[in-house]
Amino acid sequence: MSPRRPWPAGAVDLLACPVCAAPLATRPDDAGLRCPAGHSFDRARQGHVTLLPPGHVPPSGDSAAMVGDRVAFLAAGHYAGVTRALADAVTAGDDGPPRALLDLGGGTGHHLAGVLDRLPDAVGVVLDSSRHAARRAAGAHPRALAVVADAWARLPVRPAAVDRVLVVFAPRNGRETARVLRPGGRLVVVTPAADHLGELVGPLGLLQVDPDKARRLSAALDPHLRPVAATAHRDRLELDRATVTTLVGMGPHARHLDPERLAAAVAALPERTPVTLSLDVTTWVREPAGPGVSGHDPGTT
């Protein structure tokens, strides 16, 4: 058996026990994690670790098929511009290069890996509820660590431990995000704009972007974080039918569409279809003090 690749120590230092909130440390030979109270968590064969309290069942997350489609689509470079826009927002600001990143709902770790390539001194944690995604994320980058956890619950991350939180098409837990960000740390959120994938919505019956999206985002993050920047990312792709099917299969649309009807609708498209990528990238700052943003960790008392 080949030796395990060591977990990045700086990434382990960001984590907290999901049972008692104490800091975690690696067990011998990187076989897992353990806190001072003796709560222990095994490292999976693929390299990730599950950090959930006993009996807690997180949302199911992406299926193996969805993750497979995501890997294929992202590996082809179709969202390379999205990763660049995310990295630009993460590295912006006057507080120096971030060194500790948390990617909430980070899936396969593709976008975090691209950001870490821009930050040679940084480490990152990918947190996702899908064990299928975590298996992929475990090998996404040598300075990243993959964790299965529930983004809607208390995060297995130490208070005020991270410089940036990334959320790309994923849940936004304002209170917990503020708790794990250091004072002045920033959250970067990527959300679809109203015309995202507009050429496919009607012909394929895709879910439409909620027109109340901006208000819902603010409601999820206020009063824990304050908006400080916003940019728009627009791109134009030309996708063949097979790639369109992969794009649909990797997202939430896959849960709502009948496969046979989708196949028939895709077959009716031109051989190559222009597709608009339309995304909003917003940045929020964790204030030095305020409701829900104290460095005090209620899980330790």
N, C-alpha and C positions, 0 to 999 in steps of 0.2 A: 504494500500500500504506500502510495506517495505521501510525503509529509504534508501536513496542512499548511496553507499559506498563512503566516501570522496576521492576525487582525491589526490594523493600525492603532497603536496605543492611544494616540490623541483622540481617535473616534470613540474608543472604549471609555475614555475619561468623561465623555459627554453623557453617558448613560446612567440611569438610576433603576434600582430594583422596583419592579412593578408591584411588589407585595408591601415593602416597608419604606420605599423611596430612598434608601441608602445608596451610596455610590457602589458601582459594580467594578470588579476587576477580573482579569482573565484567570481561568484555571490552568493548571500545568498543561503544556503542549497545546495551548489554545483550544482545549476540548470543550470549552463553554465559559460561562460567566458565573460569578458568585459574589454575594454581598457579605459584609461582616457578620450579619445575623445567620448566615448559612443557607439562605435561599439560593438555589442553584438552577442554572438554565443551560441545557445541552446545546452544543453547536450541531446543526444539521450537517449531513454528509455533503450537501452542496455549498455549505459555508455560511448560511444565515443563522440567526438565532430568533426564537420566539420569546417575547417578553410580555406575557399576559398574566394577570392575577389568576389564581386557581378558580376554575369554573367560569371564567369570562370568555364568552364567545363573540369574536368581532364580526362585523359584516363580512360576507363571503368574499368580496373583492372580485377581481378579474379571474375568469376561468383560464384553464390551460390553453384553450383555443384562442381566446382573446389575447393572451400574452404572446402566443406564437405569432399572431398577426401583427401585434405591436412591434415585436422584435424585427420582423421582416420589413415593415414599413419604415421604421426609423433607421434601420441599417442601410436602406436605399438612399438615405439623405434627404428625404422629402421635407423633414422638419428641421433641417440644419439651420435655417434662418431663425426658427423659433428658439433654438438653443443659443444662438448668438445674441438674440434680443434679451433673453433671460440673463445670460452672462454679463451683458452690458449693464443691465439694471443692478445685478448683484455687486458688481465691482464699482458702481457709481457711489458718490458720497465723499465726504471729507473726513471720514473716520478711519482711513487707512484700509489696506487690503484685509478682507475678512479671512479668518483662519479656521473657523468652525461653522459648518453648514449643516442644516437639517432639511431634508427634502420630504415633506409630508405628502403621503399618497404618491410617492415617487416612482411607483411601478418598477420597471426594469432597471432604473438608475441611469438611463441613457442621458437625460438632460443634466443630472448632477455630474456625471462623468465629464461632459463637455465643459461645465463650469469649473470643475477642479483642474482641468487642463490649462485654464487661464490663471489658476492660483496655485503655484507650485509649493507653497508653504501651508496650504489648507488641508483639512480633513473633513469628511462628511459622513452623515448617517442617512440612509434611505429607509423610511418607515412606510410600510404598506400593510393592508389587511390581507392581501392575497399571498398565500405561500408560493403559488406558481410564479408570481412576479418576484418575490424575494429570492427564489432560487436563481433567477437570472441576475438580479441586482447584486448578488453576492460576488459575482465576477466582473462587475461593470467597471471597477477602477481600483487600483491597488491602495488608494487612500480613502476608500469608502467601505462602510460596514452596513450590511442589510439586516433589518429587523422586521419581524412580523408583529404588529401591534394595532391597536384601534385608535385611529386619529380623532374619533369623537369622544374618547374617554381621556383619563389622565395619561399624559404621555410619559413613557419610561425614559425621561430625559431630566437631567439635573437643572435646578432653577438658575436662570441668568447664565447659561452655559454656552449659548451659541450666538454668533454674530449675524447670521442670516438664516431665515427660514424661507424655503422655496415651496410654492404651491402651484402646480401646473395642472389645470383641469381636475382639481381634487378638492376634498372637503376643507373648509376653513374654520378652525376652532380658535376663535379670537382670544379667549381667556387663557387657554393653554399655550398658545403661541406667545402671548405676552409674558407668561411665566418663565418660559425657557429662553427667551431672548434677553441678552444683557441690556442694561439701560443704553439707549441710543441705537440698539440693534434694529435691523430692518427685516420686514417681511416683503417678499416679492411674489406677486400673484399674477398668473397668466390665465385669462378667461376668454372665451369665444365672444366676438362681436356679433351683431345682428345678422351680418351678411356672410358669416363663416360657413363655408361649404354650400353657399347659396345655390349653386348650379345643380346640386344633388338633392336638396331638400324635397322639392316637389316631385321629381321623377322617381325617387326611391322611397319617399314617405319617411324621411328622417325626422327626428325630433327637432323642433325649432328652438332657437335660443330665446329664453325668457326675456321679454322686453323690460321687465322689472329687475334685470340682473344687477345693475349698478346699485340700486337701493338695497337689494338683498345682501350684496357684498358689504356695504357699509354697516348694515344691521348686524352682520356676523362678526365684525371687527371692532365697532364702536362699543364702549368707550375705551377699549383696551389698547388700541393703536390709532395713530393719526396719519392720514394720507399726506404724502410729501411729493410724489411725482407720478406722472402717468404718461405713457407713450403708446402709440398704436403700431402694430406690426402687420403689414400687408404683403402678400406674396401671391403669385399666380403659378399654378402647376398645370401640367398637361398629363393626365393619367389614363393609362389603358384600362380596359374593363377588369382585368385581373387585379390591378392595383386598387381600383375603386372598391372592389370586393374586400380586399385586405384592409383598406382604410375604414370601411364600415364595420368590419368584424372586430377591430381593435377597440372600439368605443362603446358607449352606452346604447347606441342604436342596435347593437347585436342582440341585446336582451329583448328588444321590442319588435323585431321584424321576423316574419316567417321566412326561413331559408329559401324555400321554393319560390315564393313571391319576389324575394330580393334577387334571386338568380335571374328570373324572367325580366325584372325591371332593369338590371344591369345589362342584360343581353340587348335590350332596346336602345341603349346609349350608343353614341358614335364610338368608333374604335378608339379614339382618343378624345377625352372630354376636358375642356378647361375648367379648373376648380380654383376658387378663391380661398386663400387662407386669410382670415381676418381676426386678429387677436388684440386684446388690450393687456398691457403690462403695467400694473400699478404697484407702487412702493409705499409701504406704511412703516412708521417708526414707532418703537416702543419708548414711551416717555420715561424720564427718570423716576417719576412717581405718579400714582393715580390709581383709580379703581381697578382692581384685578391684576395690577402689574407689579406688585411687591415682590422682592426677591425671596420673601418668606415662603417656605414650602409647607403647605398644610398637611402633606402626607407624612411629615417627620415628627408631628406632635401628637 
